[in-house]
Amino acid sequence: MTKLKYGLIGHPVKHSLSPAMQNAAFGALGINAEYVLYDIEPENLETFLKNAASSRIAGLNVTIPHKIKAKEYLERRGSLDENARRLGAVNTIKISEDGTLCGYNTDGPGFYRSLIEDLKFEPEGKNVFVLGAGGAARAVVMYLGNGPKNIFISDVDMAKTTDLKAHYKKYFDGNRLAIVDENDFKEKLKASDLLINATPVGMKGSDPSPVDASLLHYGLYVYDLVYNRPSTELVKTATSLKLHASTGAGMLLYQGAIAFEIWTGARAPVAIMKKALREALRNG
């Protein structure tokens, strides 16, 4: 039986932790498949997707900078699930035997599951503060939808916050989402139950916490979407204050597990994937 091919397309992709996680899952379930990395430059994306089926690729994950372009391609040449359509981005593609491509977005569901499983936090009816208004923030905010009582968003680029609010209002109650500027940052964070860092600050070991320790109040839950390091300064600071805090490794795990289930139809071996991910993080 021919070995099935899966992989991650992005540019760059060499530091990805996904192969360790997905290949451990294939091995555990005895699936004859391999997950590899495809470094695809933006101008070559459409050609790659067009030829994916004939290359015997059965499924793909999609990362920066291809998530939006992949969604646009699949609108024309394939299909999209509701999450991908609502978020305006694709992070998972299933390729059927007849060559049909279907795009999904598992970032939001992966984040939500990690929030419940890892942080033990349920956002319904709570106040949520999101730091950043880029692609990661959009995935989180659009999946949370009308669940939280309020969503506060803050970004140094005000155009991004305005764009995110306009997109949110197309699907949900716009009154629930408020743009926060530097004048009401402290007040809105103090009123929040959950802080989500959706900025890149924390990806480098030398990065400081994006939020000063003095602003982290008792009872605040902290979720840092950064996942490429075992911990970040924000998580360390929150933990030192005895707050519940988590990195984005759980989001990476669960979005990958959901993608695995979309591709294979089998239940993902989450414990095995988590162990492989932890080992890759330690060795990375």
Beta strands, then each sheet from edge to edge (+ up, - down):
strand 1: 4-10
strand 2: 33-39
strand 3: 57-62
strand 4: 79-80
strand 5: 92-95
strand 6: 101-104
strand 7: 127-131
strand 8: 150-154
strand 9: 177-179
strand 10: 194-197
strand 11: 221-224
strand 12: 245-246
sheet 1: 2+ 1+ 3+ 5- 6+ 4+
sheet 2: 9+ 8+ 7+ 10+ 11+ 12+
end
